[in-house]
Amino acid sequence: MKLYTIDSPYFNAGLVVEGGRVTKAAPILYRRFFNRTEHDIKALCAFKGWTWSYAVINSERSGGRREGVKQDDPSSYPGGPTRRR
């Protein structure tokens, strides 16, 4: 299970990814991201110019704590952002 956080100039919201698909999402992201793949998350964030990060959560090993955080730069994603604000 991975917990993604998406940061925009207008909101900060979270997504839960299990089995490679979004299973839970904040209301502002639900319609756009529910049941999408991780690739879709990264592509849409790059297109919109949003930043994303994730924490790997393994409840058996860490008691539900965040084990590691990965921060991504939208310009490093293939195709990069097509629009800047």
C-alpha positions as CSV (number, residue, x, y, z in Angstrom):
1,M,0.0,0.0,0.0
2,K,1.3,3.5,-0.9
3,L,0.0,6.8,0.3
4,Y,0.4,9.6,-2.2
5,T,0.1,13.2,-1.4
6,I,-0.5,15.7,-4.2
7,D,0.3,19.4,-3.8
8,S,-1.2,22.1,-5.9
9,P,-1.4,25.8,-5.5
10,Y,-5.1,25.3,-4.6
11,F,-5.1,22.2,-2.5
12,N,-3.2,19.4,-0.8
13,A,-4.8,15.9,-1.0
14,G,-4.1,12.3,-0.6
15,L,-4.6,9.0,-2.5
16,V,-4.2,5.4,-1.4
17,V,-2.8,2.9,-4.0
18,E,-3.2,-0.8,-3.5
19,G,-2.4,-3.4,-6.1
20,G,-1.3,-0.7,-8.5
21,R,-4.6,1.1,-8.5
22,V,-6.1,4.0,-6.6
23,T,-8.5,2.5,-4.0
24,K,-9.2,5.6,-1.9
25,A,-8.9,9.3,-2.7
26,A,-9.7,12.7,-1.2
27,P,-13.0,14.1,-2.5
28,I,-11.3,16.7,-4.7
29,L,-9.4,13.9,-6.5
30,Y,-11.9,11.0,-6.4
31,R,-13.6,11.5,-9.7
32,R,-10.3,12.0,-11.6
33,F,-8.2,9.4,-9.9
34,F,-10.3,6.5,-8.6
35,N,-9.3,3.1,-10.0
36,R,-6.5,4.7,-12.1
37,T,-2.9,3.3,-12.2
38,E,0.2,4.9,-10.7
39,H,1.3,5.8,-14.2
40,D,-1.9,7.8,-14.6
41,I,-1.2,9.7,-11.3
42,K,2.2,10.7,-12.4
43,A,1.2,11.7,-15.9
44,L,-1.7,13.9,-14.8
45,C,0.4,15.5,-12.1
46,A,3.1,16.3,-14.6
47,F,0.5,17.7,-17.0
48,K,-1.1,19.9,-14.4
49,G,2.2,21.0,-12.9
50,W,1.3,19.5,-9.5
51,T,4.0,17.8,-7.3
52,W,3.5,14.4,-5.7
53,S,5.2,12.4,-3.1
54,Y,4.5,9.0,-1.6
55,A,5.2,7.1,1.6
56,V,5.4,3.3,1.7
57,I,3.2,2.0,4.5
58,N,3.8,-1.5,5.8
59,S,1.7,-2.1,8.9
60,E,3.3,-5.4,9.8
61,R,6.9,-4.1,9.9
62,S,6.4,-0.5,11.1
63,G,3.1,-0.5,12.9
64,G,1.6,1.7,10.2
65,R,4.3,4.4,10.3
66,R,5.7,6.0,7.2
67,E,8.9,4.1,6.2
68,G,10.2,6.2,3.3
69,V,9.2,9.3,1.3
70,K,9.9,9.9,-2.4
71,Q,9.5,13.4,-3.8
72,D,9.1,13.7,-7.5
73,D,9.9,16.6,-9.8
74,P,7.2,16.9,-12.6
75,S,9.8,17.9,-15.2
76,S,11.6,14.6,-14.7
77,Y,8.6,12.6,-15.8
78,P,8.6,11.5,-19.5
79,G,6.7,14.2,-21.5
80,G,7.2,16.6,-18.6
81,P,4.7,19.4,-17.8
82,T,3.2,21.0,-20.8
83,R,1.8,23.9,-18.9
84,R,3.3,26.1,-16.2
85,R,1.5,28.5,-13.9
